């Protein structure tokens, strides 16, 4: 199978720095290697997801049941990691085939009303919708609000919501218990698998299975990273190498990590990674309880459009950003036509395909970074497929585990996220 490639020659980190961090990372490499497929017993539980055949069989069984309904529209209701993983794979691989898919990760009235009206029209036309409600805790405010809206829609049109709603949550969570009481289909998630690490659990697999994507290839891609991402020879371990470089550059003042891509289908993949970085590494305290306030700021750039909005900042502004270029071959389907009044305006593009022009822009951007000593790494996907997306996502989740170890923080919790939730509930309780 085709493998993604990682290169770091322009990262600005000298080889002696990598060598110095090698011994420090070795115990974590061993720990990750031991955790891969070892079960759901500790915070590394997500490493068991790609090889869990019982999980896959359970998800495929529910997918087969719900496909019998022949839903014309899928509505995925969830916040953060409960939707970003499935959305990332969907947007990378979608082909326009039925059913239509809507992700509800907002309470924006206009957008929610738009999706509601689409679903209502589908029901009025005699077709079906399927609602997937995803919440690890089972009490996510935004998720439950949207779920209630769409259960009401089903009820208004005399649809037995028990058939058209699937709940994905921690076993014995409030959502789990209510859904079970009302005979809805439920899929559980291990309590030790955090939302942002859950794309290879039912959280990602069920909606992606309903969309018709190859779940086996996605898991196989993730599982293929087992050997390389736990290799104690750091130079052969892309997750550890990337983590070491990001850590060393953070210490040198490069506190922003920009994922720069030139393929629109990968935009949501970069957004998924943004949450993974921000929520995992932005921590007030280290594992010893000492106040440290650390965190890499994740950003996403899309070429060529962002070259015309923020490239001046990137190449002229402060040296506080390290970039990962995420590249993949462009589809060679369009070419510059001739015979128009514009033929002589940009003569060097005459006869070139759009793919050739995009490739030149991407390589030109990297050359500009190199000349200005702006540090960057490169991750090349040989193609956009379920297998390579699975590879990339697993590599990045393990990278974050290594970074958590280097920063001496817990990359699996998100205590400060609870602060806004607490304040929000107090406001809602008293107004």
C-alpha positions in Angstrom: 0.0 0.0 0.0 1.1 3.6 -0.6 2.7 5.3 2.4 2.8 8.9 3.4 6.2 10.5 3.5 7.6 12.9 6.1 10.6 15.2 5.7 12.2 17.7 8.1 15.3 18.9 6.3 14.1 22.5 6.4 12.8 22.4 10.0 15.5 24.6 11.4 16.4 22.0 14.0 20.0 20.7 13.9 20.6 16.9 14.0 22.5 17.2 17.2 19.3 18.6 18.9 17.4 15.6 17.6 20.1 13.2 18.9 19.9 14.9 22.3 16.2 14.3 22.6 16.4 10.8 21.3 17.2 9.1 24.7 14.5 11.2 26.4 11.8 10.0 24.0 12.9 6.3 24.0 10.7 5.3 27.1 7.7 7.0 25.6 8.3 5.1 22.3 8.3 1.8 24.3 5.2 2.8 26.2 3.3 3.6 23.0 4.5 0.4 21.4 3.2 -1.6 24.3 -0.1 0.3 24.3 -0.9 -0.4 20.7 -3.7 -2.9 20.6 -3.4 -3.6 24.4 -7.0 -2.7 25.2 -8.9 0.1 26.9 -7.2 0.2 30.2 -5.3 3.5 30.3 -5.1 6.9 28.6 -3.5 5.4 25.5 -6.7 3.4 24.8 -7.3 5.0 21.4 -4.3 3.1 20.1 -6.4 -0.1 20.3 -9.2 1.2 18.1 -7.7 0.4 14.6 -7.3 -3.3 15.5 -10.6 -3.8 17.4 -12.5 -6.2 15.2 -15.4 -6.5 17.6 -15.9 -2.8 17.5 -15.9 -2.8 13.7 -18.4 -5.7 13.6 -20.7 -4.0 16.0 -20.6 -0.7 14.0 -21.1 -2.5 10.7 -24.2 -4.4 12.1 -25.9 -1.1 13.1 -24.9 0.5 9.7 -26.5 -2.5 7.9 -29.7 -2.0 10.0 -30.0 1.7 9.4 -29.2 1.4 5.7 -32.4 -0.6 5.3 -34.2 2.7 6.0 -32.6 4.1 2.9 -32.1 7.6 4.4 -31.8 10.4 1.9 -30.2 12.7 4.5 -27.8 12.0 7.4 -27.6 14.6 10.2 -24.6 14.3 12.4 -25.1 16.2 15.7 -22.0 16.6 17.8 -19.4 19.1 19.0 -15.6 19.1 18.7 -14.1 15.7 18.5 -17.6 14.2 18.2 -17.9 15.6 14.7 -14.5 16.9 13.4 -13.0 13.4 12.7 -15.9 12.2 10.6 -16.3 15.6 8.9 -12.5 15.5 8.0 -12.8 12.1 6.3 -16.1 13.0 4.6 -14.8 16.2 3.1 -11.6 14.6 2.0 -13.2 11.6 0.3 -16.8 12.7 -0.6 -17.9 11.9 -4.2 -21.3 13.5 -4.2 -23.1 10.2 -3.9 -26.3 9.9 -1.8 -27.2 10.4 1.0 -26.7 14.1 1.7 -24.8 14.8 4.9 -25.1 17.7 7.3 -22.9 18.3 10.4 -24.7 20.2 13.1 -21.9 21.5 15.4 -23.5 24.9 15.9 -26.5 26.6 17.5 -26.5 29.3 14.8 -30.2 29.9 14.2 -29.9 30.5 10.5 -27.9 27.3 9.8 -29.9 25.1 12.0 -33.1 26.3 10.5 -31.7 25.7 7.0 -30.9 22.0 7.9 -34.2 21.6 9.6 -36.1 22.8 6.5 -34.1 20.5 4.3 -35.0 17.6 6.5 -38.6 18.6 6.7 -38.8 18.8 2.9 -37.2 15.4 2.6 -39.8 13.9 5.0 -42.6 15.6 3.1 -41.4 14.1 -0.1 -41.8 10.6 1.5 -38.1 10.0 2.1 -36.2 9.3 5.3 -33.7 11.0 7.4 -31.3 9.5 10.0 -30.1 11.5 13.1 -26.8 10.6 14.8 -26.4 12.2 18.2 -22.8 12.0 19.5 -21.7 13.2 22.9 -19.1 11.5 25.1 -20.5 13.0 28.3 -24.1 12.6 27.2 -24.9 16.1 28.4 -23.3 18.5 25.8 -25.5 21.5 25.8 -25.3 22.3 22.0 -25.7 18.7 21.0 -28.8 18.0 23.2 -30.5 21.2 22.0 -30.1 20.2 18.4 -31.1 16.6 19.1 -34.3 17.7 20.7 -35.1 19.9 17.7 -34.8 17.0 15.2 -36.6 14.5 17.5 -39.5 17.0 17.5 -39.4 17.1 13.7 -39.6 13.3 13.5 -42.5 13.2 16.0 -44.4 15.9 14.1 -44.4 13.7 11.0 -45.3 10.6 13.0 -41.9 9.0 12.5 -40.9 6.6 15.2 -37.8 8.4 16.4 -36.5 5.2 17.9 -35.8 3.9 14.4 -34.3 7.1 13.1 -32.0 8.2 15.9 -28.6 6.6 16.8 -26.9 7.7 20.0 -23.1 7.4 20.3 -21.8 8.0 23.8 -20.1 6.6 26.9 -21.9 3.6 28.3 -24.1 4.6 31.2 -23.9 8.3 30.4 -27.1 10.3 30.7 -27.6 10.1 27.0 -27.0 6.4 26.9 -29.5 5.7 29.7 -32.2 7.9 28.1 -31.6 6.4 24.6 -31.8 2.9 26.0 -34.9 3.6 27.9 -36.6 4.8 24.7 -35.3 1.9 22.6 -33.0 3.9 20.4 -29.9 2.3 18.8 -26.8 3.0 20.9 -23.1 2.6 20.3 -20.7 3.0 23.1 -17.3 4.6 23.3 -14.7 3.7 25.9 -14.5 6.2 28.7 -10.7 6.3 28.2 -10.9 7.4 24.5 -11.2 11.2 24.4 -13.4 12.8 21.8 -10.4 14.2 19.8 -8.9 10.7 19.6 -12.1 9.0 18.7 -12.3 9.0 14.9 -11.5 5.3 14.7 -14.2 4.5 17.3 -18.0 4.4 16.7 -17.9 8.2 16.8 -16.2 8.2 13.4 -16.9 4.8 12.0 -20.7 4.8 12.2 -21.4 8.0 10.3 -18.6 7.2 7.8 -20.1 3.7 7.3 -23.5 5.2 6.7 -21.8 7.4 4.0 -20.4 4.4 2.3 -16.7 4.9 3.0 -14.3 2.0 3.3 -13.9 1.5 7.1 -11.4 -1.3 6.7 -9.1 0.8 4.6 -9.3 3.7 7.0 -8.4 1.4 9.9 -5.7 -0.4 8.0 -4.1 3.0 7.2 -4.1 3.8 10.9 -2.8 0.4 11.9 0.0 0.6 9.3 1.6 3.4 11.4 2.1 1.1 14.4 5.7 0.1 13.6 7.0 3.4 12.4 5.3 5.6 15.0 6.6 3.5 17.9 10.1 2.9 16.5 12.8 3.8 19.1 15.1 4.9 16.2 13.7 8.4 16.2 14.9 9.2 12.7 12.6 6.4 11.4 9.7 7.5 13.6 7.7 10.3 11.9 5.4 11.0 14.9 8.4 11.3 17.3 10.5 13.3 14.8 7.7 15.8 14.2 7.0 16.1 18.0 10.7 16.6 18.7 11.0 19.4 16.1 7.8 21.1 17.2 9.0 21.0 20.8 12.5 22.3 20.1 11.1 25.1 17.9 8.6 26.0 20.6 11.4 26.4 23.1 13.1 28.6 20.5 10.1 30.9 20.3 8.2 29.3 17.4 5.0 29.0 19.3 2.7 28.8 16.2 2.3 25.7 14.1 0.7 26.3 10.7 -0.7 23.4 8.6 -0.4 24.7 5.0 -2.2 22.7 2.4 -2.9 23.2 -1.3 -5.8 20.8 -1.7 -9.2 22.0 -0.6 -10.5 18.4 0.3 -7.9 18.3 3.1 -9.1 21.5 4.8 -11.3 19.7 7.3 -8.5 17.3 8.0 -6.3 20.3 9.0 -9.2 21.6 11.1 -9.4 18.3 12.9 -5.7 18.5 13.7 -6.1 22.1 14.9 -8.5 20.9 17.6 -6.2 18.0 18.4 -3.2 20.4 19.0 -5.1 23.1 20.8 -7.1 20.9 23.2 -4.3 18.5 23.9 -1.3 20.8 24.4 -2.8 24.0 25.7 -2.4 23.4 29.5 -2.2 25.5 32.6 -0.5 22.9 34.7 2.0 20.1 34.1 1.7 16.6 35.4 3.2 17.6 38.8 0.6 20.3 39.3 3.0 23.2 38.6 1.6 26.2 36.7 3.3 26.3 33.3 0.7 27.8 30.8 2.1 26.0 27.7 0.7 25.4 24.3 1.4 25.5 20.6 -1.1 27.7 18.7 -2.4 25.7 15.7 -3.4 27.5 12.5 -4.5 26.4 9.1 -3.6 28.0 5.7 -5.0 27.0 2.3 -3.1 27.8 -0.9 -3.1 29.6 -3.2 -5.8 31.9 -1.7 -4.1 32.5 1.6 -0.9 33.5 -0.2 -2.9 36.6 -1.2 -4.0 37.3 2.4 -1.4 36.2 5.0 1.8 35.3 3.1 3.1 38.8 3.7 2.8 38.2 7.5 4.3 34.7 7.2 7.3 35.9 5.2 7.7 39.4 6.6 6.4 39.1 10.1 8.0 37.7 13.3 9.9 34.4 13.4 7.4 32.7 15.6 5.8 30.1 13.2 6.8 26.7 12.1 4.9 25.3 9.1 3.9 21.8 8.0 3.2 21.6 4.3 0.6 18.9 3.7 0.7 18.0 0.0 -0.9 15.6 -2.3 -0.8 15.2 -6.1 -3.3 17.5 -7.9 -5.9 16.1 -10.2 -4.7 16.7 -13.7 -8.1 17.3 -15.3 -8.1 21.0 -16.3 -5.7 23.0 -18.5 -5.3 26.6 -19.5 -7.2 27.2 -22.7 -6.0 29.5 -25.5 -7.7 31.6 -28.1 -8.9 34.4 -25.7 -7.9 38.0 -25.4 -6.1 37.0 -22.2 -3.5 34.8 -23.9 -0.6 37.2 -23.5 -1.3 38.4 -20.0 0.5 35.6 -18.2 2.4 33.8 -21.0 4.2 31.3 -18.9 1.0 29.4 -18.1 0.1 28.8 -21.7 -0.3 25.1 -22.3 0.0 24.3 -18.6 -2.5 22.2 -16.7 -4.0 23.6 -13.5 -2.1 20.8 -11.6 1.2 22.0 -13.0 0.4 25.6 -12.0 -0.6 24.6 -8.5 2.5 22.5 -8.1 4.7 25.4 -9.1 2.9 27.7 -6.6 3.4 25.1 -3.8 7.1 24.6 -4.6 7.6 28.3 -5.0 6.1 28.9 -1.6 8.4 26.4 0.0 11.4 28.0 -1.8 10.4 31.4 -0.5 10.2 29.9 3.1 13.6 28.3 2.6 15.3 31.5 1.3 13.9 33.5 4.2 14.9 30.7 6.7 11.3 30.1 7.8 11.2 26.6 9.3 9.0 24.0 7.8 8.4 20.3 7.5 6.6 18.4 4.7 4.1 15.6 4.8 3.3 14.1 1.4 0.2 12.0 0.8 0.6 9.9 -2.3 -3.1 10.1 -2.9 -6.2 11.1 -1.0 -7.8 7.8 0.1 -9.3 6.2 3.2 -6.0 4.5 3.7 -3.8 7.6 3.6 -6.2 9.7 5.6 -6.1 6.9 8.2 -2.3 7.0 8.2 -2.2 10.8 8.6 -4.7 10.9 11.4 -3.0 8.2 13.4 0.4 9.7 12.9 -0.8 13.0 14.2 -2.5 11.5 17.3 0.7 9.7 18.2 2.7 12.9 17.6 0.5 14.7 20.2 1.2 11.9 22.7 4.9 12.4 22.3 4.5 16.2 22.6 2.5 15.7 25.8 5.4 13.6 27.1 8.0 16.3 26.1 6.0 19.1 27.7 5.2 17.0 30.7 1.5 17.7 30.5 -1.5 15.5 30.1 -2.5 15.5 26.4 -5.7 13.6 27.1 -7.7 15.9 29.3 -9.2 19.4 28.8 -9.9 20.9 32.2 -10.2 24.5 31.1 -12.9 23.6 28.5 -15.2 22.9 31.5 -14.9 26.5 32.6 -17.1 27.9 29.8 -19.5 25.0 30.2 -19.9 25.8 33.9 -20.5 29.5 33.3 -22.9 28.8 30.4 -25.0 26.5 32.6 -25.1 29.0 35.4 -26.3 31.7 33.0 -29.0 29.4 31.5 -30.1 28.3 35.0 -30.7 31.9 36.2 -32.1 33.6 33.1 
